[in-house]
């Protein structure tokens, strides 16, 4: 098959069921990553409200609140994005391998 030829309707990797399964698994991954982000986003103000003494503690010249917000927040978001991308690629490769092994039987 040349790179410009559209996949045939019998190609299981491009089938509707394959895409539906992959999209469902990626949605679950997206929800998990969004939950991790929201926990930090909502948790920081809650920690400031419920544990002001802890959040006022000095760490490396910053209060803990500012250390989390000003220094650690963006690396945390980058880690979530990195995990999402790696897991998403792994999910796709897993689905393709699963489809290919099931069609060989």
GIUR-V875470 format. One record per residue. N is the residue number from 0. SS is DSSP state (H for helix, E for strand, C for the rest). PSI is psi as a letter, one per 40 degrees, with the letter a starting at -180 (none if undefined). Layout:
((N & SS & PSI) (N & SS & PSI))
This chain:
((0 & C & h) (1 & C & i) (2 & C & e) (3 & C & e) (4 & C & h) (5 & C & i) (6 & C & i) (7 & C & i) (8 & C & e) (9 & C & e) (10 & C & h) (11 & H & d) (12 & H & d) (13 & H & e) (14 & C & i) (15 & H & d) (16 & H & d) (17 & H & d) (18 & H & d) (19 & H & d) (20 & H & d) (21 & H & d) (22 & H & d) (23 & H & d) (24 & H & d) (25 & H & d) (26 & H & d) (27 & H & d) (28 & H & d) (29 & H & d) (30 & H & d) (31 & H & d) (32 & H & d) (33 & H & d) (34 & H & d) (35 & H & d) (36 & H & d) (37 & H & d) (38 & H & d) (39 & H & d) (40 & H & d) (41 & H & d) (42 & H & d) (43 & H & d) (44 & H & d) (45 & H & d) (46 & H & d) (47 & H & d) (48 & H & d) (49 & H & e) (50 & C & g) (51 & H & d) (52 & H & d) (53 & H & d) (54 & H & e) (55 & C & e) (56 & C & h) (57 & E & h) (58 & E & h) (59 & C & f) (60 & C & e) (61 & E & i) (62 & E & i) (63 & H & d) (64 & H & d) (65 & H & d) (66 & H & d) (67 & H & d) (68 & H & d) (69 & H & d) (70 & H & d) (71 & H & e) (72 & H & d) (73 & H & d) (74 & H & d) (75 & H & d) (76 & H & d) (77 & H & d) (78 & H & d) (79 & H & d) (80 & H & d) (81 & H & d) (82 & H & d) (83 & H & d) (84 & H & d) (85 & H & d) (86 & H & d) (87 & H & d) (88 & H & d) (89 & H & d) (90 & H & d) (91 & H & d) (92 & H & d) (93 & H & d) (94 & H & d) (95 & H & d) (96 & H & d) (97 & H & d) (98 & H & d) (99 & H & d) (100 & H & d) (101 & H & d) (102 & H & e) (103 & H & e) (104 & C & none))
